[in-house]
Amino acid sequence: MRPVPPLHPFERRLASALHALHLAGRAGPLLLAVSGGPDSTALLAALAALRVRLSLQIRVLHVDHGLRPDSPRDAAYVRRLCQRLGVPTTVVKADVKRYRRDYRLSVEEAARQVRYAALARAAIEIGARAVLTAHTADDQAETVLLHLLRGTGLRGLSGMAASSPLPPT
């Protein structure tokens, strides 16, 4: 019998968070949003490393926002990575430019709304227990700054919560 390799500190923290959120060791898939960037790729790799130890079922959704000419390369990268890790993957293409125009939103807000709507639809479709997204400390700081700039009071002056409901589909 091969010895079980020790966990990387990031994997230990992730395992602890999954336990705290009651997501480890339960039936049903977890849907992971993977952009192909370093934060979501690291989360995917850590979840793949933990899946046997924590009895996790992982599925990936990549949303191609169509905002850059090379966005299909990101989708292809995510597909290859997931195939190598043995994680089922779905790629959806979104027309963020049109959505932005129709709803008069910033590019970032339109992309976020389109992405989270796609995640909500996919989560319902596969019966996901949760949708996981990866964010860096910079993302958290940016969220706090945006809340401050929008004129939030002390109650709203916070970063992203560890857990929040998905928007309606």
PyMOL CGO cylinders between C-alpha atoms (Angstrom):
from pymol import cmd
from pymol.cgo import CYLINDER

trace = [
    CYLINDER, 0.00, 0.00, 0.00, 1.40, 3.41, -1.03, 0.3, 1, 1, 1, 1, 1, 1,
    CYLINDER, 1.40, 3.41, -1.03, 1.74, 6.01, 1.71, 0.3, 1, 1, 1, 1, 1, 1,
    CYLINDER, 1.74, 6.01, 1.71, -0.64, 8.96, 1.47, 0.3, 1, 1, 1, 1, 1, 1,
    CYLINDER, -0.64, 8.96, 1.47, 1.35, 12.08, 0.61, 0.3, 1, 1, 1, 1, 1, 1,
    CYLINDER, 1.35, 12.08, 0.61, 1.17, 14.93, 3.11, 0.3, 1, 1, 1, 1, 1, 1,
    CYLINDER, 1.17, 14.93, 3.11, -1.13, 17.82, 2.29, 0.3, 1, 1, 1, 1, 1, 1,
    CYLINDER, -1.13, 17.82, 2.29, 0.20, 21.13, 1.06, 0.3, 1, 1, 1, 1, 1, 1,
    CYLINDER, 0.20, 21.13, 1.06, -0.71, 23.99, 3.47, 0.3, 1, 1, 1, 1, 1, 1,
    CYLINDER, -0.71, 23.99, 3.47, -3.19, 25.35, 0.90, 0.3, 1, 1, 1, 1, 1, 1,
    CYLINDER, -3.19, 25.35, 0.90, -4.84, 21.93, 0.66, 0.3, 1, 1, 1, 1, 1, 1,
    CYLINDER, -4.84, 21.93, 0.66, -5.05, 21.73, 4.48, 0.3, 1, 1, 1, 1, 1, 1,
    CYLINDER, -5.05, 21.73, 4.48, -6.74, 25.15, 4.66, 0.3, 1, 1, 1, 1, 1, 1,
    CYLINDER, -6.74, 25.15, 4.66, -9.10, 24.20, 1.84, 0.3, 1, 1, 1, 1, 1, 1,
    CYLINDER, -9.10, 24.20, 1.84, -9.99, 20.89, 3.50, 0.3, 1, 1, 1, 1, 1, 1,
    CYLINDER, -9.99, 20.89, 3.50, -10.68, 22.74, 6.74, 0.3, 1, 1, 1, 1, 1, 1,
    CYLINDER, -10.68, 22.74, 6.74, -12.92, 25.24, 4.94, 0.3, 1, 1, 1, 1, 1, 1,
    CYLINDER, -12.92, 25.24, 4.94, -14.81, 22.46, 3.15, 0.3, 1, 1, 1, 1, 1, 1,
    CYLINDER, -14.81, 22.46, 3.15, -15.42, 20.72, 6.47, 0.3, 1, 1, 1, 1, 1, 1,
    CYLINDER, -15.42, 20.72, 6.47, -16.55, 23.99, 8.10, 0.3, 1, 1, 1, 1, 1, 1,
    CYLINDER, -16.55, 23.99, 8.10, -19.01, 24.57, 5.25, 0.3, 1, 1, 1, 1, 1, 1,
    CYLINDER, -19.01, 24.57, 5.25, -20.22, 20.93, 5.50, 0.3, 1, 1, 1, 1, 1, 1,
    CYLINDER, -20.22, 20.93, 5.50, -19.16, 20.18, 1.93, 0.3, 1, 1, 1, 1, 1, 1,
    CYLINDER, -19.16, 20.18, 1.93, -16.74, 17.31, 2.58, 0.3, 1, 1, 1, 1, 1, 1,
    CYLINDER, -16.74, 17.31, 2.58, -17.80, 13.69, 2.61, 0.3, 1, 1, 1, 1, 1, 1,
    CYLINDER, -17.80, 13.69, 2.61, -21.35, 14.20, 1.35, 0.3, 1, 1, 1, 1, 1, 1,
    CYLINDER, -21.35, 14.20, 1.35, -23.02, 12.92, -1.79, 0.3, 1, 1, 1, 1, 1, 1,
    CYLINDER, -23.02, 12.92, -1.79, -23.59, 15.21, -4.73, 0.3, 1, 1, 1, 1, 1, 1,
    CYLINDER, -23.59, 15.21, -4.73, -21.25, 17.23, -6.91, 0.3, 1, 1, 1, 1, 1, 1,
    CYLINDER, -21.25, 17.23, -6.91, -19.54, 20.52, -6.24, 0.3, 1, 1, 1, 1, 1, 1,
    CYLINDER, -19.54, 20.52, -6.24, -19.50, 22.85, -9.23, 0.3, 1, 1, 1, 1, 1, 1,
    CYLINDER, -19.50, 22.85, -9.23, -16.28, 24.80, -9.63, 0.3, 1, 1, 1, 1, 1, 1,
    CYLINDER, -16.28, 24.80, -9.63, -15.98, 27.94, -11.76, 0.3, 1, 1, 1, 1, 1, 1,
    CYLINDER, -15.98, 27.94, -11.76, -12.63, 27.81, -13.58, 0.3, 1, 1, 1, 1, 1, 1,
    CYLINDER, -12.63, 27.81, -13.58, -11.44, 30.73, -15.69, 0.3, 1, 1, 1, 1, 1, 1,
    CYLINDER, -11.44, 30.73, -15.69, -8.01, 29.31, -16.39, 0.3, 1, 1, 1, 1, 1, 1,
    CYLINDER, -8.01, 29.31, -16.39, -6.36, 31.99, -14.26, 0.3, 1, 1, 1, 1, 1, 1,
    CYLINDER, -6.36, 31.99, -14.26, -4.00, 31.14, -11.40, 0.3, 1, 1, 1, 1, 1, 1,
    CYLINDER, -4.00, 31.14, -11.40, -6.59, 31.41, -8.59, 0.3, 1, 1, 1, 1, 1, 1,
    CYLINDER, -6.59, 31.41, -8.59, -9.21, 29.08, -10.07, 0.3, 1, 1, 1, 1, 1, 1,
    CYLINDER, -9.21, 29.08, -10.07, -6.55, 26.73, -11.45, 0.3, 1, 1, 1, 1, 1, 1,
    CYLINDER, -6.55, 26.73, -11.45, -4.99, 26.42, -7.99, 0.3, 1, 1, 1, 1, 1, 1,
    CYLINDER, -4.99, 26.42, -7.99, -8.40, 25.70, -6.47, 0.3, 1, 1, 1, 1, 1, 1,
    CYLINDER, -8.40, 25.70, -6.47, -9.09, 23.05, -9.12, 0.3, 1, 1, 1, 1, 1, 1,
    CYLINDER, -9.09, 23.05, -9.12, -5.73, 21.36, -8.54, 0.3, 1, 1, 1, 1, 1, 1,
    CYLINDER, -5.73, 21.36, -8.54, -6.23, 21.37, -4.76, 0.3, 1, 1, 1, 1, 1, 1,
    CYLINDER, -6.23, 21.37, -4.76, -9.78, 19.99, -5.02, 0.3, 1, 1, 1, 1, 1, 1,
    CYLINDER, -9.78, 19.99, -5.02, -8.59, 17.28, -7.39, 0.3, 1, 1, 1, 1, 1, 1,
    CYLINDER, -8.59, 17.28, -7.39, -5.86, 16.35, -4.89, 0.3, 1, 1, 1, 1, 1, 1,
    CYLINDER, -5.86, 16.35, -4.89, -8.42, 16.24, -2.05, 0.3, 1, 1, 1, 1, 1, 1,
    CYLINDER, -8.42, 16.24, -2.05, -11.29, 14.50, -3.84, 0.3, 1, 1, 1, 1, 1, 1,
    CYLINDER, -11.29, 14.50, -3.84, -10.53, 10.95, -2.69, 0.3, 1, 1, 1, 1, 1, 1,
    CYLINDER, -10.53, 10.95, -2.69, -9.55, 11.96, 0.84, 0.3, 1, 1, 1, 1, 1, 1,
    CYLINDER, -9.55, 11.96, 0.84, -12.73, 14.06, 1.30, 0.3, 1, 1, 1, 1, 1, 1,
    CYLINDER, -12.73, 14.06, 1.30, -15.10, 12.02, -0.92, 0.3, 1, 1, 1, 1, 1, 1,
    CYLINDER, -15.10, 12.02, -0.92, -15.68, 14.93, -3.29, 0.3, 1, 1, 1, 1, 1, 1,
    CYLINDER, -15.68, 14.93, -3.29, -17.39, 14.88, -6.65, 0.3, 1, 1, 1, 1, 1, 1,
    CYLINDER, -17.39, 14.88, -6.65, -16.12, 17.82, -8.70, 0.3, 1, 1, 1, 1, 1, 1,
    CYLINDER, -16.12, 17.82, -8.70, -17.52, 19.30, -11.90, 0.3, 1, 1, 1, 1, 1, 1,
    CYLINDER, -17.52, 19.30, -11.90, -16.11, 22.35, -13.71, 0.3, 1, 1, 1, 1, 1, 1,
    CYLINDER, -16.11, 22.35, -13.71, -17.83, 25.12, -15.61, 0.3, 1, 1, 1, 1, 1, 1,
    CYLINDER, -17.83, 25.12, -15.61, -15.83, 27.53, -17.75, 0.3, 1, 1, 1, 1, 1, 1,
    CYLINDER, -15.83, 27.53, -17.75, -17.62, 30.58, -19.14, 0.3, 1, 1, 1, 1, 1, 1,
    CYLINDER, -17.62, 30.58, -19.14, -16.12, 32.00, -22.32, 0.3, 1, 1, 1, 1, 1, 1,
    CYLINDER, -16.12, 32.00, -22.32, -17.16, 35.65, -22.08, 0.3, 1, 1, 1, 1, 1, 1,
    CYLINDER, -17.16, 35.65, -22.08, -16.06, 36.31, -25.66, 0.3, 1, 1, 1, 1, 1, 1,
    CYLINDER, -16.06, 36.31, -25.66, -14.41, 39.58, -24.65, 0.3, 1, 1, 1, 1, 1, 1,
    CYLINDER, -14.41, 39.58, -24.65, -10.92, 38.80, -25.96, 0.3, 1, 1, 1, 1, 1, 1,
    CYLINDER, -10.92, 38.80, -25.96, -9.89, 37.31, -29.30, 0.3, 1, 1, 1, 1, 1, 1,
    CYLINDER, -9.89, 37.31, -29.30, -7.89, 34.62, -27.48, 0.3, 1, 1, 1, 1, 1, 1,
    CYLINDER, -7.89, 34.62, -27.48, -10.70, 33.57, -25.09, 0.3, 1, 1, 1, 1, 1, 1,
    CYLINDER, -10.70, 33.57, -25.09, -11.18, 30.24, -26.93, 0.3, 1, 1, 1, 1, 1, 1,
    CYLINDER, -11.18, 30.24, -26.93, -7.61, 29.38, -25.90, 0.3, 1, 1, 1, 1, 1, 1,
    CYLINDER, -7.61, 29.38, -25.90, -8.58, 29.80, -22.24, 0.3, 1, 1, 1, 1, 1, 1,
    CYLINDER, -8.58, 29.80, -22.24, -11.49, 27.41, -22.77, 0.3, 1, 1, 1, 1, 1, 1,
    CYLINDER, -11.49, 27.41, -22.77, -9.22, 24.87, -24.49, 0.3, 1, 1, 1, 1, 1, 1,
    CYLINDER, -9.22, 24.87, -24.49, -6.70, 25.14, -21.64, 0.3, 1, 1, 1, 1, 1, 1,
    CYLINDER, -6.70, 25.14, -21.64, -9.39, 24.50, -19.02, 0.3, 1, 1, 1, 1, 1, 1,
    CYLINDER, -9.39, 24.50, -19.02, -10.69, 21.51, -21.01, 0.3, 1, 1, 1, 1, 1, 1,
    CYLINDER, -10.69, 21.51, -21.01, -7.19, 19.98, -21.28, 0.3, 1, 1, 1, 1, 1, 1,
    CYLINDER, -7.19, 19.98, -21.28, -6.42, 20.57, -17.61, 0.3, 1, 1, 1, 1, 1, 1,
    CYLINDER, -6.42, 20.57, -17.61, -9.70, 19.02, -16.49, 0.3, 1, 1, 1, 1, 1, 1,
    CYLINDER, -9.70, 19.02, -16.49, -9.20, 16.06, -18.80, 0.3, 1, 1, 1, 1, 1, 1,
    CYLINDER, -9.20, 16.06, -18.80, -5.72, 15.51, -17.33, 0.3, 1, 1, 1, 1, 1, 1,
    CYLINDER, -5.72, 15.51, -17.33, -7.18, 15.69, -13.79, 0.3, 1, 1, 1, 1, 1, 1,
    CYLINDER, -7.18, 15.69, -13.79, -10.17, 13.49, -14.65, 0.3, 1, 1, 1, 1, 1, 1,
    CYLINDER, -10.17, 13.49, -14.65, -12.74, 16.20, -13.84, 0.3, 1, 1, 1, 1, 1, 1,
    CYLINDER, -12.74, 16.20, -13.84, -15.89, 16.54, -16.01, 0.3, 1, 1, 1, 1, 1, 1,
    CYLINDER, -15.89, 16.54, -16.01, -16.01, 19.94, -17.68, 0.3, 1, 1, 1, 1, 1, 1,
    CYLINDER, -16.01, 19.94, -17.68, -18.58, 22.09, -19.41, 0.3, 1, 1, 1, 1, 1, 1,
    CYLINDER, -18.58, 22.09, -19.41, -17.73, 25.19, -21.42, 0.3, 1, 1, 1, 1, 1, 1,
    CYLINDER, -17.73, 25.19, -21.42, -20.41, 27.76, -22.22, 0.3, 1, 1, 1, 1, 1, 1,
    CYLINDER, -20.41, 27.76, -22.22, -20.04, 30.76, -24.50, 0.3, 1, 1, 1, 1, 1, 1,
    CYLINDER, -20.04, 30.76, -24.50, -21.68, 34.01, -23.44, 0.3, 1, 1, 1, 1, 1, 1,
    CYLINDER, -21.68, 34.01, -23.44, -22.39, 37.23, -25.31, 0.3, 1, 1, 1, 1, 1, 1,
    CYLINDER, -22.39, 37.23, -25.31, -21.32, 39.67, -22.61, 0.3, 1, 1, 1, 1, 1, 1,
    CYLINDER, -21.32, 39.67, -22.61, -21.11, 42.59, -25.05, 0.3, 1, 1, 1, 1, 1, 1,
    CYLINDER, -21.11, 42.59, -25.05, -24.77, 42.24, -25.96, 0.3, 1, 1, 1, 1, 1, 1,
    CYLINDER, -24.77, 42.24, -25.96, -25.83, 41.71, -22.34, 0.3, 1, 1, 1, 1, 1, 1,
    CYLINDER, -25.83, 41.71, -22.34, -23.86, 44.81, -21.35, 0.3, 1, 1, 1, 1, 1, 1,
    CYLINDER, -23.86, 44.81, -21.35, -25.56, 46.86, -24.06, 0.3, 1, 1, 1, 1, 1, 1,
    CYLINDER, -25.56, 46.86, -24.06, -29.04, 45.53, -23.24, 0.3, 1, 1, 1, 1, 1, 1,
    CYLINDER, -29.04, 45.53, -23.24, -28.75, 46.22, -19.51, 0.3, 1, 1, 1, 1, 1, 1,
    CYLINDER, -28.75, 46.22, -19.51, -26.39, 49.24, -19.61, 0.3, 1, 1, 1, 1, 1, 1,
    CYLINDER, -26.39, 49.24, -19.61, -23.79, 47.72, -17.33, 0.3, 1, 1, 1, 1, 1, 1,
    CYLINDER, -23.79, 47.72, -17.33, -20.02, 47.96, -17.07, 0.3, 1, 1, 1, 1, 1, 1,
    CYLINDER, -20.02, 47.96, -17.07, -18.11, 45.17, -18.77, 0.3, 1, 1, 1, 1, 1, 1,
    CYLINDER, -18.11, 45.17, -18.77, -17.09, 43.75, -15.39, 0.3, 1, 1, 1, 1, 1, 1,
    CYLINDER, -17.09, 43.75, -15.39, -20.63, 43.77, -13.98, 0.3, 1, 1, 1, 1, 1, 1,
    CYLINDER, -20.63, 43.77, -13.98, -22.13, 42.30, -17.15, 0.3, 1, 1, 1, 1, 1, 1,
    CYLINDER, -22.13, 42.30, -17.15, -19.49, 39.52, -17.17, 0.3, 1, 1, 1, 1, 1, 1,
    CYLINDER, -19.49, 39.52, -17.17, -20.12, 38.79, -13.49, 0.3, 1, 1, 1, 1, 1, 1,
    CYLINDER, -20.12, 38.79, -13.49, -23.91, 38.60, -13.94, 0.3, 1, 1, 1, 1, 1, 1,
    CYLINDER, -23.91, 38.60, -13.94, -23.62, 36.39, -17.03, 0.3, 1, 1, 1, 1, 1, 1,
    CYLINDER, -23.62, 36.39, -17.03, -21.09, 34.12, -15.29, 0.3, 1, 1, 1, 1, 1, 1,
    CYLINDER, -21.09, 34.12, -15.29, -23.14, 33.69, -12.12, 0.3, 1, 1, 1, 1, 1, 1,
    CYLINDER, -23.14, 33.69, -12.12, -26.34, 33.06, -14.11, 0.3, 1, 1, 1, 1, 1, 1,
    CYLINDER, -26.34, 33.06, -14.11, -24.51, 30.33, -16.06, 0.3, 1, 1, 1, 1, 1, 1,
    CYLINDER, -24.51, 30.33, -16.06, -23.22, 28.85, -12.80, 0.3, 1, 1, 1, 1, 1, 1,
    CYLINDER, -23.22, 28.85, -12.80, -26.72, 28.86, -11.29, 0.3, 1, 1, 1, 1, 1, 1,
    CYLINDER, -26.72, 28.86, -11.29, -28.18, 27.10, -14.36, 0.3, 1, 1, 1, 1, 1, 1,
    CYLINDER, -28.18, 27.10, -14.36, -25.39, 24.51, -14.39, 0.3, 1, 1, 1, 1, 1, 1,
    CYLINDER, -25.39, 24.51, -14.39, -25.71, 23.93, -10.63, 0.3, 1, 1, 1, 1, 1, 1,
    CYLINDER, -25.71, 23.93, -10.63, -29.42, 23.21, -10.99, 0.3, 1, 1, 1, 1, 1, 1,
    CYLINDER, -29.42, 23.21, -10.99, -28.82, 21.00, -14.03, 0.3, 1, 1, 1, 1, 1, 1,
    CYLINDER, -28.82, 21.00, -14.03, -26.29, 18.75, -12.27, 0.3, 1, 1, 1, 1, 1, 1,
    CYLINDER, -26.29, 18.75, -12.27, -27.83, 18.94, -8.79, 0.3, 1, 1, 1, 1, 1, 1,
    CYLINDER, -27.83, 18.94, -8.79, -24.75, 20.61, -7.31, 0.3, 1, 1, 1, 1, 1, 1,
    CYLINDER, -24.75, 20.61, -7.31, -24.57, 21.00, -3.53, 0.3, 1, 1, 1, 1, 1, 1,
    CYLINDER, -24.57, 21.00, -3.53, -22.52, 24.16, -3.92, 0.3, 1, 1, 1, 1, 1, 1,
    CYLINDER, -22.52, 24.16, -3.92, -20.75, 26.36, -6.45, 0.3, 1, 1, 1, 1, 1, 1,
    CYLINDER, -20.75, 26.36, -6.45, -17.14, 27.15, -5.65, 0.3, 1, 1, 1, 1, 1, 1,
    CYLINDER, -17.14, 27.15, -5.65, -15.30, 30.19, -6.95, 0.3, 1, 1, 1, 1, 1, 1,
    CYLINDER, -15.30, 30.19, -6.95, -11.72, 31.25, -6.34, 0.3, 1, 1, 1, 1, 1, 1,
    CYLINDER, -11.72, 31.25, -6.34, -10.78, 34.74, -5.23, 0.3, 1, 1, 1, 1, 1, 1,
    CYLINDER, -10.78, 34.74, -5.23, -7.51, 36.28, -4.20, 0.3, 1, 1, 1, 1, 1, 1,
    CYLINDER, -7.51, 36.28, -4.20, -6.81, 38.72, -1.38, 0.3, 1, 1, 1, 1, 1, 1,
    CYLINDER, -6.81, 38.72, -1.38, -6.67, 41.43, -4.08, 0.3, 1, 1, 1, 1, 1, 1,
    CYLINDER, -6.67, 41.43, -4.08, -10.22, 40.49, -5.14, 0.3, 1, 1, 1, 1, 1, 1,
    CYLINDER, -10.22, 40.49, -5.14, -11.35, 40.89, -1.53, 0.3, 1, 1, 1, 1, 1, 1,
    CYLINDER, -11.35, 40.89, -1.53, -9.65, 44.29, -1.23, 0.3, 1, 1, 1, 1, 1, 1,
    CYLINDER, -9.65, 44.29, -1.23, -11.23, 45.40, -4.51, 0.3, 1, 1, 1, 1, 1, 1,
    CYLINDER, -11.23, 45.40, -4.51, -14.67, 44.37, -3.22, 0.3, 1, 1, 1, 1, 1, 1,
    CYLINDER, -14.67, 44.37, -3.22, -14.21, 46.38, -0.02, 0.3, 1, 1, 1, 1, 1, 1,
    CYLINDER, -14.21, 46.38, -0.02, -13.04, 49.39, -2.04, 0.3, 1, 1, 1, 1, 1, 1,
    CYLINDER, -13.04, 49.39, -2.04, -16.03, 49.14, -4.41, 0.3, 1, 1, 1, 1, 1, 1,
    CYLINDER, -16.03, 49.14, -4.41, -18.42, 48.95, -1.44, 0.3, 1, 1, 1, 1, 1, 1,
    CYLINDER, -18.42, 48.95, -1.44, -16.75, 52.03, 0.03, 0.3, 1, 1, 1, 1, 1, 1,
    CYLINDER, -16.75, 52.03, 0.03, -16.90, 53.95, -3.25, 0.3, 1, 1, 1, 1, 1, 1,
    CYLINDER, -16.90, 53.95, -3.25, -20.59, 53.11, -3.63, 0.3, 1, 1, 1, 1, 1, 1,
    CYLINDER, -20.59, 53.11, -3.63, -21.23, 54.72, -0.27, 0.3, 1, 1, 1, 1, 1, 1,
    CYLINDER, -21.23, 54.72, -0.27, -21.85, 51.72, 1.93, 0.3, 1, 1, 1, 1, 1, 1,
    CYLINDER, -21.85, 51.72, 1.93, -22.16, 52.11, 5.67, 0.3, 1, 1, 1, 1, 1, 1,
    CYLINDER, -22.16, 52.11, 5.67, -20.14, 50.13, 8.18, 0.3, 1, 1, 1, 1, 1, 1,
    CYLINDER, -20.14, 50.13, 8.18, -22.53, 47.19, 7.79, 0.3, 1, 1, 1, 1, 1, 1,
    CYLINDER, -22.53, 47.19, 7.79, -21.76, 46.82, 4.08, 0.3, 1, 1, 1, 1, 1, 1,
    CYLINDER, -21.76, 46.82, 4.08, -18.06, 47.51, 4.38, 0.3, 1, 1, 1, 1, 1, 1,
    CYLINDER, -18.06, 47.51, 4.38, -16.85, 43.97, 3.92, 0.3, 1, 1, 1, 1, 1, 1,
    CYLINDER, -16.85, 43.97, 3.92, -15.34, 41.65, 1.37, 0.3, 1, 1, 1, 1, 1, 1,
    CYLINDER, -15.34, 41.65, 1.37, -16.94, 38.61, -0.21, 0.3, 1, 1, 1, 1, 1, 1,
    CYLINDER, -16.94, 38.61, -0.21, -18.62, 36.18, 2.15, 0.3, 1, 1, 1, 1, 1, 1,
    CYLINDER, -18.62, 36.18, 2.15, -17.40, 32.58, 2.35, 0.3, 1, 1, 1, 1, 1, 1,
    CYLINDER, -17.40, 32.58, 2.35, -20.88, 31.48, 1.36, 0.3, 1, 1, 1, 1, 1, 1,
    CYLINDER, -20.88, 31.48, 1.36, -23.73, 33.25, -0.43, 0.3, 1, 1, 1, 1, 1, 1,
    CYLINDER, -23.73, 33.25, -0.43, -26.78, 32.26, -2.48, 0.3, 1, 1, 1, 1, 1, 1,
    CYLINDER, -26.78, 32.26, -2.48, -26.66, 32.15, -6.26, 0.3, 1, 1, 1, 1, 1, 1,
    CYLINDER, -26.66, 32.15, -6.26, -28.77, 34.63, -8.19, 0.3, 1, 1, 1, 1, 1, 1,
    CYLINDER, -28.77, 34.63, -8.19, -32.02, 33.34, -9.68, 0.3, 1, 1, 1, 1, 1, 1,
    CYLINDER, -32.02, 33.34, -9.68, -31.70, 31.86, -13.16, 0.3, 1, 1, 1, 1, 1, 1,
]
cmd.load_cgo(trace, "trace")
